[in-house]
Amino acid sequence: MRPARFVTLCFLYSGVVLLAQYVAVYRFQVTVGAFAQLGVGLSILAAGLVRLRYPDEERDNPAEWGLFTYGMAGLALFLTGIFLAQLVVL
């Protein structure tokens, strides 16, 4: 798999996890924290969809496996860990 495609999938995955976290934790509440969570989740998901739609036009597409690619993988794992921990606490 190309690193650029992997980063795009990480964006999509992270956006979906953040939206699922919004639904599970805030349950559609109207608070500042809920809107921040929803906004960040939608923004990251939109960035992933734009990268998916126009894969060659993105300026920061990594051509090789490097710090950005591994950072996105780490972010996705970190978000998943936080989400799972919140599910256990709830």
C-alpha positions in Angstrom: 0.0 0.0 0.0 1.2 3.5 -0.9 1.9 5.7 2.1 -0.4 8.4 0.8 -3.3 6.0 0.6 -2.5 4.7 4.2 -2.5 8.3 5.5 -5.9 8.9 3.8 -7.3 5.8 5.4 -6.0 7.0 8.8 -7.8 10.3 8.3 -11.0 8.5 7.5 -10.7 6.1 10.4 -9.8 8.8 12.9 -12.8 10.9 11.8 -15.2 8.0 12.2 -13.8 7.1 15.6 -14.2 10.7 16.8 -17.8 10.8 15.6 -18.5 7.5 17.3 -16.9 8.9 20.4 -19.2 11.9 20.2 -22.3 9.7 19.9 -21.2 7.3 22.7 -19.9 9.9 25.2 -22.1 13.0 24.6 -25.2 11.3 23.3 -26.1 14.4 21.2 -25.8 16.9 24.1 -25.7 20.6 23.4 -22.4 21.6 25.2 -19.2 23.3 24.1 -17.3 20.1 24.5 -19.8 18.1 22.4 -19.7 20.7 19.6 -15.9 20.7 19.7 -15.8 16.9 19.5 -18.3 16.9 16.6 -16.4 19.7 14.8 -13.1 18.0 15.0 -14.5 14.6 13.9 -16.3 16.1 10.9 -13.2 18.1 10.0 -10.9 15.1 10.0 -13.5 13.0 8.2 -13.9 15.8 5.5 -10.1 16.0 5.1 -10.0 12.2 4.5 -12.8 12.4 2.0 -11.1 15.2 0.1 -7.8 13.3 0.1 -9.8 10.2 -1.2 -11.5 12.2 -3.9 -8.4 14.1 -5.1 -5.4 11.9 -4.2 -2.8 13.5 -6.4 -3.6 17.1 -5.7 -2.7 17.0 -2.0 0.6 18.8 -1.4 1.6 16.8 1.7 1.1 13.4 0.3 4.0 11.3 1.6 5.9 9.5 -1.1 7.6 7.2 1.3 7.0 5.8 4.7 8.2 8.4 7.2 7.4 10.4 10.3 4.1 11.8 9.0 2.8 8.3 8.0 3.8 6.8 11.3 2.4 9.8 13.2 -1.0 9.3 11.6 -0.9 5.6 12.5 0.0 6.5 16.1 -2.8 9.1 16.2 -5.4 6.5 15.0 -4.2 4.0 17.6 -4.2 6.7 20.3 -7.8 7.8 19.5 -9.0 4.2 19.5 -7.4 3.6 22.9 -9.1 6.7 24.3 -12.4 5.7 22.9 -12.2 2.2 24.2 -11.2 3.5 27.7 -14.2 5.9 27.7 -16.5 3.0 26.8 -15.2 1.0 29.8 -15.6 3.9 32.2 -19.1 4.6 31.0 
